[in-house]
Amino acid sequence: MGRVTRAVEHLQVEEIDERIKHATEAWRIRRWQVVRCALVHPKPAAEIALEIGLARQTVHNLVAAYNRHGPKALESPGKGRRQRAYLSLEQEQVVVDQFLKQSEVGRVSTGLQVKPALEKAVGHQVAKTTVYRVLKRHQWRKVVPRPRHPKSSAVEQEAFKKTFPTR
């Protein structure tokens, strides 16, 4: 039999039950069930894991985090939702709006002109691709025709003009 896994009593059992009751995601419920089980009926992590349906190491990690940091250790933001974003969508929109006003006046803004403003808002350097992703996220798309085709040849065009039959 392994060592008994115990949780520190940061919250009362009733408060943990209340959090389980109001949690909407299954993974949040399981986290609180691990803590409740380690608090009410301390037993080896393998048994708790078997009861709740998690890995033994996950039970160790959850109880250790709860014991060290309290309830805030279990209340993480979860998955997705731009957790690694430099700025919120609203803050990005403020930066892009500066250049939108300039474009309404007739000035053309490029990603390389937006980059210093974005870096100032973030507080550190950002990659050029990050700037273009921000612009795409805010539907910033300025389509400009090419001045000439990349495979065009002035010599071939002149030869075509001379040999083209007139009507």
VOMAR-65339 format. One record per atom (N, C-alpha, C, O): y, x, z. Coordinates in steps of 0.2 Angstrom, whole numbers, plus 5000, padded with zeros to 4 digits. Layout:
// residues N
YXZ ...
// end
This chain:
// residues 167
499450045000 500050005000 500650045000 500650095004 501150034996 501750074995 502250055001 502150025005 502850095000 503350085005 503650015005 503749994999 503849995010 504249925010 504949935008 505349975010 505049885003 505749885000 506149835004 506049775005 506749855007 507149815011 507849815009 508049865006 508249765009 508949755007 509349755013 509149725018 509949785012 510449785018 510749715018 510849685012 510949685023 511249615024 511949615022 512349605027 512149625016 512849625014 513049545014 513649525016 512549505012 512749435012 512149395016 511649425017 512349335018 511849295021 511349265016 511549265010 510849245018 510349215014 510549155010 510449145004 510949115014 511249055011 511749065005 511749035000 512149125006 512649145001 512249164995 512449154989 511649204996 511249224990 510949164987 510949164981 510749114991 510449054988 510949014983 510848984978 511549014986 512148984982 512249024976 512448984971 512249084976 512349124970 511749114965 511849104959 511149104967 510649094963 510649024960 510549014954 510948974964 511048904961 511548904956 511448864951 512048944956 512648934952 512548984946 512948984941 512049034946 511949074940 511649034934 511248994935 511949054928 511749014922 511249064918 510749034915 511249124919 510749164915 510149184919 510249194925 509649184916 508949204919 508949264922 508749274928 509249314919 509249384921 509649394928 509449434932 510249354928 510649354935 510249324940 510249344946 509849264939 509449234944 508949284947 508849284953 508549314942 508049364944 508349424948 508049444953 508949444947 509249494951 509349474958 509149504963 509649414959 509749384966 509049374969 509049374975 508549354965 507949334968 507649404971 507249394976 507749454968 507449524970 507749534977 507449554982 508449534977 508749544984 508549494989 508449514995 508549434987 508349384992 507649404995 507549395001 507149414991 506449434993 506449494997 506149495002 506849544995 506849604999 507249595006 507149635011 507649545006 508049535013 507549485017 507549505023 507249435014 506949385019 506249415020 506049405026 505849435015 505149455016 505049525013 504849535008 505249575017 505249645014 504449665013 504049645017 504349685007 503649715005 503749765000 504349774998 503249794998 503249844993 503549824986 503549764984 503949864983 504249844976 503749824971 503949774967 503149844971 502649824966 502549754967 502449714962 502449724973 502349654975 502949614973 502849564970 503549634975 504149594973 504149594965 504349534962 504049644962 504049644954 503549594951 503749564947 502949594954 502449554952 502649474953 502549434949 502949464959 503149394960 503749374955 503649314953 504149414954 504749394950 504749404943 505049374939 504249454941 504149464934 504649514931 504849514925 504749564935 505149624933 504649694934 504149684937 504949744931 504549804932 504749834939 505249814942 504249874942 504349904949 504949944949 505349934954 505049984944 505650024944 506349984944 506850004947 506349934941 506949884941 507049854948 507649854950 506549844951 506649814958 506949874962 507349864966 506649934962 506949994965 507650004964 508150004968 507849994957 508550004955 509049954958 509549964960 508749894957 509249834960 509349834967 509949824969 508849844971 508849854978 509349914980 509749904985 509249964977 509650024979 510350014977 510750034981 510449984971 511149974970 511449924974 512049934976 511149874976 511349824981 511549854988 512049834991 511049894990 511149924997 511749974997 512149975002 511850004991 512450054991 513050024990 513550034993 513149974985 513749944983 513849874985 514449844983 513349844987 513449774989 513349724983 513149744978 513649664984 513549614979 513849624972 513549604967 514349664972 514649684966 514249724961 514349724955 513749754964 513249794960 512849744955 512649764950 512749684958 512249644954 512749594949 512449564945 513349594950 513749554946 514149594941 514749594940 513649624937 513949654931 514149604925 513849554925 514549634920 514749584915 514149564911 514249514907 513649594910 513049574906 513049614899 513349664899 512849584894 512749614888 513249584883 513449534884 513449634878 513849604873 514549604875 514749634880 514949564872 515649554874 516149614874 516549614879 516049654870 516549714869 516649754875 517249764877 516149774879 516249804885 516449874884 516749904889 516449904878 516649974877 517349974873 517450024870 517649914872 518249914868 518849954872 518849954878 519249984867 519850014870 520349964873 520649974878 520449914869 520949864870 520649794870 520149784866 520949744873 520749674872 520949654865 521349684862 520649594863 520849574856 521649554856 521949564851 521949534862 522649514862 523049584861 523549584858 522849634865 523249694865 523149724858 523649754855 522549724854 522549744847 522949704843 523349734838 523049634844 523449594840 524149614840 524549614835 524449634846 525049654847 525249714843 525749724840 524749764843 524849824839 524849804831 525349834828 524449764829 524449744822 525049704820 525249714814 525249664824 525849624823 526449664821 526849644817 526549724824 527149764823 527149784815 527649784812 526549794813 526549814806 526549754801 526649754795 526349694804 526349634800 527049614798 527249594793 527549624803 528249614803 528549654797 528949634793 528349724797 528549764792 528349744785 528649754780 527749724785 527449704778 527849644775 527849634769 528049604780 528349544778 529049564775 529349524770 529349614777 529949644774 529849674767 530349684763 529249694766 529149724760 528849794760 528649824755 528749824766 528549894767 527749884768 527449844771 527449934764 526749934764 526449984770 526750034771 526049954774 525749994780 525050014778 524649974775 524850074780 524150094779 523850114786 524250114791 523250124785 522850134792 523150194795 523150204801 523350244791 523550314794 524250304798 524450334802 524650244796 525250234799 525150194805 525450194810 524550154805 524350114811 524050154817 524150144823 523750214815 523350254819 523850284825 523550274831 524450304824 524850334830 525050274835 525050284841 525150214832 525350164836 524750134841 524850124846 524150134838 523550124841 523350174846 523150154852 523450234845 523350294850 523850284855 523650304861 524450264854 524950264860 524750204864 524750214870 524450144861 524250094865 523650104869 523550084875 523150144867 522550164870 522650214875 522350214881 523150264873 523250324878 522850384876 522950434880 522450384871 522150444869 521950434861 522150384858 521750494858 521650494851 521050444849 520550434853 521050414844 520550374841 520350394834 520750424831 519750384832 519550394825 519850354820 520050294822 519850384814 520150344809 519750284807 520050224806 519050284808 518650224807 518750174812 518750114810 518950194818 519150144823 519750104821 519750044822 520250134818 520850104816 520650044811 520949994811 520250064806 520050024801 519649964803 519649904801 519249974808 518849924811 519349874815 519249814814 519849894818 520349854821 520649814816 520749754817 520849844811 521249804805 520749754802 521049694801 520149774801 519649724798 519549664803 519549604801 519549674810 519449624815 519949574815 519849514817 520549594813 521149554813 521349534806 521949514805 520849534802 520949504795 521549544791 521849504787 521649604792 522149644789 521849674783 521449714783 522049644777 521749664771 522249654766 522449604764 522549714764 523049714759 522749744752 522549804752 522649704747 522349724741 522849744736 523349704735 522849804734 523349834730 522949854723 522449894724 523249834717 522849864711 522949934711 523449964712 522449964708 522450034706 522950044701 523050004696 523350104701 523850114696 523450134689 523750114684 522850154689 522450164683 521750174685 521550184691 521350164680 520550164681 520350244683 520650284679 519950254687 519750324689 519450364683 519450424683 519150324679 518750354673 519150354666 518950364661 519850334667 520250324661 520450394658 520450444662 520550394652 520750464649 521250444644 521250404640 521850474645 522450464640 522250484633 522550454629 521850534632 521750564625 521250504622 521450494616 520750474625 520350424622 520750364621 520650334616 521250344625 521650284624 522050294618 522150254614 522350354617 522750364611 522350364605 522550334599 521750394605 521250394599 521150324598 521050304592 520950274603 520850204602 521350174598 521250134594 521950184600 522550154598 522650164590 522850124586 522450234588 522550254581 522050224577 522150204571 521450214580 520850184576 520750114576 520350084572 521050074581 520950004581 521349974575 521849984574 520949924572 521149894566 521749844568 521649804573 522249844564 522849794565 522649724562 522249724558 522949674565 522749604562 523249594557 523249534554 
// end
